[in-house]
């Protein structure tokens, strides 16, 4: 027995002296009666013996010492252990340490509680890293919150780029009596987008309708639309020929969007419509060909049957040239522009809706009013989509010849 007892004491001593964890025994008044080397070093002693008889009030700020004392007195009275308590403590010299502590009753041979036994592991580095991570997370949260507010503000600003009212022909006519009816629909895939349209009066009989689709999504694309919106305000009134209009827009955008750290491009289609004659002149920069819906004839077709109706997208080529094409709209006819997000939608089988299916859909709805054709097209594409939603931004804008402007209301 004495040999076993001796071996046990040697083992206990070796464990206490070589463990990095702090091991300590306290009496009923929470005074140290035995500590290991790690505990002594933390408390500032050269040897474990110097700590004997001392208490936490000698080493920690009073608030922390009171908490430790209260915990130990609870253990002594209840006989129950305290396991895995994470504690933040301030030493007398101002150092802050974090420990994971377990304490249990210390009993004599008779089973009476004579004090407490504690083991504390220093987790200061882990807790400081955790606190720092929380600070970073909070900082990131604030940054993201700020960015979210900026994006929401950008979305509100972007809404102002779209038409809030349409010109009437002749001037002063009531909207329902205008010789030309307009309608547009805009649905971003995110908070902001790269789709944009504009409708402007150019003269007493002419209007300009522009649609653009800036590459990509989100804030980057939205900034492109803001830039184009600013440029066209003056340009639409200066240049009524659609081909030359796109030439000048391309030359203006090239030096801005083709810098080393920026690469953006945009597709666009621009139409100039004469309400007196029904003639629509248009040019295309890499944009989908507009639909022509012949309401009176009950059919739909592309606005042009030119074999190569598209010039290159804007801000791609310096020597780009854009052809002006012409079509005629009879009373009841509609010219409808749209972005590629409308038909680049896949079914559950992975099949794309495509332009031909869009044309077929337009044929089914060709006798509807302009304001009903647009939602009808959108609903049909949604029903085709595997998700019931659009993956890209969509924008549609159209004009309808209600009557030639020189005709009296009701004469057609």
C-alpha positions in Angstrom: 0.0 0.0 0.0 2.8 2.4 0.9 4.5 1.7 -2.4 1.3 2.4 -4.3 0.7 5.5 -2.2 4.2 6.7 -2.9 3.8 6.1 -6.7 0.6 7.9 -6.7 2.1 10.9 -5.0 5.0 11.0 -7.5 2.6 10.7 -10.4 0.4 13.5 -9.0 3.5 15.7 -8.4 4.8 15.1 -12.0 1.4 15.9 -13.4 1.0 19.1 -11.4 4.5 20.4 -12.2 4.5 19.6 -15.9 0.9 20.5 -16.9 0.3 23.9 -18.6 -3.1 24.0 -16.9 -3.3 25.7 -13.6 -4.1 23.3 -10.7 -4.8 24.5 -7.2 -6.3 23.4 -3.9 -8.0 25.8 -1.5 -9.2 25.6 2.0 -12.7 26.5 3.3 -11.8 30.2 3.3 -10.6 29.9 -0.3 -6.9 30.3 0.6 -4.4 28.4 -1.5 -3.0 25.3 0.2 -1.3 23.8 -2.9 -0.7 25.1 -6.4 1.3 23.8 -9.3 4.1 25.7 -11.1 1.8 27.1 -13.8 -0.5 28.6 -11.2 2.4 30.2 -9.3 3.8 31.7 -12.5 0.4 33.2 -13.4 0.1 34.7 -9.9 3.6 36.2 -10.1 5.5 33.8 -7.7 8.9 32.3 -8.3 7.8 29.0 -6.6 4.5 27.3 -5.7 5.2 27.6 -2.0 5.0 31.4 -2.1 1.3 31.2 -3.0 0.3 29.1 0.0 -1.9 31.1 2.4 -2.8 33.7 -0.3 -6.2 34.2 -1.9 -7.7 35.6 -5.0 -8.2 39.0 -3.4 -4.3 39.2 -3.4 -4.1 38.8 -7.1 -7.3 39.9 -8.9 -9.4 43.0 -9.1 -11.9 42.9 -6.2 -15.0 42.3 -8.5 -13.4 39.2 -10.0 -12.1 38.0 -6.7 -15.6 38.3 -5.2 -17.1 36.2 -8.0 -14.5 33.5 -7.6 -15.0 33.4 -3.9 -18.8 33.2 -4.2 -18.5 30.3 -6.7 -16.2 28.4 -4.3 -18.4 28.9 -1.3 -21.3 27.6 -3.3 -19.4 24.5 -4.2 -18.4 24.0 -0.5 -22.0 24.3 0.7 -23.6 22.3 -2.1 -21.0 19.7 -2.7 -21.6 20.1 -6.4 -18.9 20.8 -9.1 -18.7 23.7 -11.4 -17.5 22.6 -14.9 -16.3 24.4 -18.0 -16.9 28.0 -16.7 -15.3 30.6 -19.1 -14.1 33.5 -17.0 -12.7 36.9 -17.8 -10.4 38.1 -15.0 -8.3 41.2 -14.5 -5.1 40.7 -12.6 -3.8 43.1 -10.1 -1.2 44.5 -12.6 -4.0 45.2 -15.1 -3.5 42.1 -17.3 -6.7 40.5 -18.6 -6.8 36.8 -18.9 -9.5 34.3 -20.0 -9.7 30.8 -18.5 -11.9 27.8 -18.8 -12.3 26.6 -15.2 -13.6 23.5 -13.5 -13.9 23.4 -9.7 -15.0 20.6 -7.4 -15.3 19.9 -3.7 -12.1 18.8 -1.9 -12.8 16.1 0.6 -10.9 14.4 3.4 -10.8 10.7 4.1 -14.1 10.9 6.1 -15.8 12.4 3.0 -16.1 15.9 4.6 -15.6 18.9 2.3 -12.5 20.7 3.4 -12.0 23.0 0.5 -12.0 23.1 -3.3 -9.9 21.8 -6.1 -9.6 23.8 -9.3 -8.2 23.4 -12.8 -8.0 26.4 -15.1 -6.9 26.4 -18.7 -5.7 29.7 -20.2 -7.8 30.5 -23.3 -6.9 34.2 -23.6 -5.6 33.9 -27.1 -8.7 32.1 -28.3 -11.0 34.5 -26.7 -9.1 37.5 -28.0 -9.3 36.0 -31.4 -13.0 35.4 -30.9 -13.5 39.0 -29.7 -11.5 40.3 -32.7 -13.6 38.1 -35.0 -16.8 39.6 -33.5 -15.4 43.1 -34.0 -14.6 42.2 -37.6 -18.1 40.7 -38.1 -19.7 43.8 -36.6 -17.5 46.0 -38.9 -18.5 43.9 -41.9 -22.1 44.1 -40.9 -21.9 47.9 -40.7 -20.2 48.0 -44.0 -22.7 45.7 -45.6 -25.6 47.7 -44.1 -24.1 50.8 -45.5 -23.7 49.2 -48.9 -27.2 47.9 -48.8 -28.5 51.4 -48.1 -26.4 52.7 -50.9 -27.8 50.1 -53.3 -31.4 50.8 -52.2 -30.8 54.5 -52.8 -29.3 53.6 -56.2 -32.4 51.6 -57.0 -34.7 54.6 -56.1 -32.5 56.8 -58.3 -32.6 54.3 -61.1 -36.4 54.3 -61.1 -36.2 58.0 -62.0 -34.4 57.1 -65.3 -37.6 55.4 -66.6 -40.6 57.2 -68.0 -43.1 58.5 -65.5 -45.3 60.0 -68.2 -45.4 59.8 -72.0 -45.6 62.5 -74.6 -49.0 63.0 -76.3 -49.6 63.8 -80.0 -50.7 66.4 -80.7 -49.4 68.4 -77.8 -52.2 69.1 -75.3 -54.2 66.1 -76.2 -55.6 63.9 -73.4 -53.5 60.7 -73.0 -56.4 58.5 -74.0 -56.8 60.5 -77.2 -53.2 60.7 -78.2 -52.3 59.5 -81.7 -49.5 57.4 -80.2 -49.8 55.2 -77.1 -46.7 54.1 -75.1 -46.1 51.4 -72.5 -43.1 50.0 -70.7 -42.4 47.3 -68.2 -39.2 47.0 -66.1 -38.3 44.1 -63.7 -34.7 43.9 -62.3 -33.3 40.5 -61.3 -31.7 42.2 -58.3 -32.1 45.5 -56.5 -30.6 47.5 -59.5 -29.9 46.5 -63.1 -28.4 47.3 -66.4 -31.7 47.6 -68.4 -33.0 51.1 -69.3 -35.5 52.7 -71.6 -36.4 56.3 -72.4 -39.2 58.0 -74.3 -38.8 61.6 -75.5 -40.7 64.1 -77.6 -38.4 65.3 -80.4 -40.7 67.6 -82.3 -44.4 68.3 -82.8 -44.8 65.1 -84.7 -41.8 62.9 -83.7 -40.7 61.0 -80.7 -37.6 59.0 -79.8 -37.7 55.6 -78.0 -34.4 54.1 -76.7 -33.7 50.9 -75.0 -30.3 49.8 -73.6 -29.0 46.7 -71.8 -25.7 47.2 -70.1 -23.5 44.1 -69.7 -23.8 42.3 -66.3 -26.0 42.9 -63.3 -26.0 45.0 -60.1 -24.3 48.3 -59.3 -21.7 48.1 -62.0 -24.3 47.7 -64.7 -26.5 50.3 -63.0 -23.7 52.9 -63.2 -23.5 52.2 -66.9 -27.2 53.0 -67.3 -26.8 56.2 -65.3 -23.9 57.3 -67.7 -26.0 56.5 -70.8 -29.0 58.3 -69.3 -26.9 61.5 -68.8 -25.5 61.3 -72.3 -28.7 60.8 -74.3 -30.6 63.8 -72.8 -28.9 66.2 -75.1 -28.0 63.7 -77.9 -31.6 62.6 -78.6 -32.6 66.2 -79.4 -29.5 66.8 -81.5 -29.6 63.7 -83.7 -32.9 62.4 -85.1 -31.3 59.8 -87.4 -31.1 56.6 -85.4 -28.0 55.3 -87.1 -26.0 58.5 -86.6 -27.4 58.7 -83.0 -25.9 55.3 -82.2 -22.6 56.3 -83.9 -22.3 59.3 -81.7 -23.3 57.4 -78.6 -20.7 54.8 -79.3 -18.0 57.3 -79.8 -18.9 59.0 -76.5 -19.0 55.8 -74.5 -15.8 54.2 -75.9 -13.2 56.3 -74.0 -15.2 56.0 -70.8 -16.0 52.3 -70.8 -12.8 50.9 -72.4 -10.3 52.1 -69.8 -7.7 49.5 -68.5 -9.6 48.9 -65.2 -13.1 49.1 -66.8 -14.7 46.9 -69.4 -18.4 47.5 -70.0 -20.5 47.4 -73.1 -24.1 47.9 -73.9 -26.6 46.8 -76.5 -29.1 49.3 -77.7 -32.0 49.9 -80.1 -33.2 53.4 -81.0 -36.4 54.3 -82.8 -37.7 57.6 -84.1 -41.4 57.6 -84.9 -43.3 60.1 -86.9 -46.9 60.3 -85.6 -48.0 62.1 -88.8 -46.9 59.5 -91.3 -46.5 56.3 -89.2 -42.9 56.0 -90.3 -40.5 54.5 -87.8 -36.8 54.8 -88.4 -34.6 52.6 -86.2 -31.0 51.4 -85.7 -29.7 48.5 -83.6 -26.5 48.0 -81.7 -26.3 44.3 -80.8 -29.9 44.4 -79.4 -32.7 42.0 -80.1 -34.8 42.9 -83.2 -38.0 44.6 -82.1 -41.4 43.0 -82.7 -44.0 44.5 -85.0 -47.5 43.6 -84.0 -50.0 44.2 -86.8 -53.1 44.5 -84.6 -55.5 45.3 -87.5 -54.2 42.3 -89.5 -54.0 39.9 -86.6 -50.3 39.0 -87.1 -46.9 39.6 -85.6 -43.5 39.8 -87.3 -40.1 41.2 -86.8 -39.8 45.0 -87.4 -37.3 44.3 -90.2 -36.5 41.3 -92.4 -33.0 42.7 -93.1 -30.5 39.7 -93.0 -28.0 41.5 -90.7 -30.0 44.1 -88.8 -27.6 44.4 -85.9 -24.5 46.6 -85.6 -22.0 45.8 -82.8 -22.7 46.5 -79.2 -21.8 50.0 -78.0 -18.3 50.6 -76.6 -16.8 47.6 -78.5 -15.4 49.0 -81.8 -14.2 52.4 -82.7 -15.0 52.0 -86.4 -18.6 50.7 -85.7 -21.3 52.0 -88.1 -25.0 51.7 -87.5 -27.5 51.4 -90.3 -30.8 53.2 -90.1 -33.7 51.1 -91.2 -37.3 52.1 -91.9 -40.7 50.5 -91.3 -44.3 51.7 -91.5 -46.9 51.4 -88.7 -50.5 51.5 -89.7 -53.2 52.4 -87.2 -53.4 49.6 -84.7 -49.8 48.5 -85.3 -47.3 48.3 -82.4 -43.5 48.3 -82.4 -42.2 46.6 -79.2 -38.6 46.5 -78.0 -37.3 44.1 -75.3 -34.1 43.0 -73.7 -32.7 39.5 -74.1 -33.7 38.6 -70.5 -37.2 38.1 -71.8 -36.5 35.1 -73.9 -33.2 33.7 -72.4 -35.2 31.5 -70.0 -34.9 27.8 -69.7 -37.6 25.1 -69.1 -37.2 22.2 -66.7 -35.8 20.2 -69.7 -33.1 22.9 -70.2 -34.7 24.2 -73.4 -34.5 28.0 -74.0 -37.6 29.9 -74.7 -35.9 31.7 -77.6 -36.8 34.5 -80.0 -38.9 32.3 -82.3 -41.1 31.1 -79.5 -41.5 34.8 -78.4 -42.6 35.7 -81.9 -45.2 32.9 -81.9 -46.4 34.1 -78.5 -46.8 37.6 -79.8 -48.9 36.2 -82.7 -51.3 34.7 -80.2 -51.8 38.0 -78.4 -51.6 40.4 -81.3 -55.1 41.7 -81.0 -54.7 42.7 -77.4 -54.2 46.4 -76.5 -50.5 47.3 -76.0 -51.0 47.5 -72.2 -52.2 43.9 -72.2 -49.8 42.5 -74.7 -46.8 43.1 -72.5 -48.0 41.3 -69.4 -49.4 38.5 -71.6 -45.9 37.9 -73.1 -44.3 38.0 -69.7 -46.8 35.5 -68.2 -46.3 33.0 -71.1 -42.5 33.1 -70.6 -42.9 32.7 -66.8 -45.1 29.6 -67.4 -42.4 28.2 -69.6 -39.6 28.9 -67.1 -38.5 26.0 -64.8 -38.5 28.4 -61.8 -41.4 30.5 -62.8 -39.0 33.5 -62.7 -36.6 35.4 -64.9 -32.8 34.9 -64.4 -32.0 38.2 -66.0 -33.3 41.8 -65.9 -36.1 42.4 -68.3 -37.4 45.6 -69.9 -40.0 46.1 -72.6 -41.0 49.3 -74.2 -43.4 49.8 -77.1 -45.4 52.4 -79.0 -48.7 51.9 -80.8 -50.0 53.9 -83.8 -53.5 54.7 -82.6 -54.2 56.9 -85.6 -52.3 59.2 -87.9 -51.9 62.6 -86.2 -53.6 64.6 -88.9 -56.8 62.4 -88.5 -59.6 63.4 -86.2 -60.2 61.4 -83.1 -62.5 58.5 -83.9 -62.0 58.7 -87.7 -60.1 55.4 -87.6 
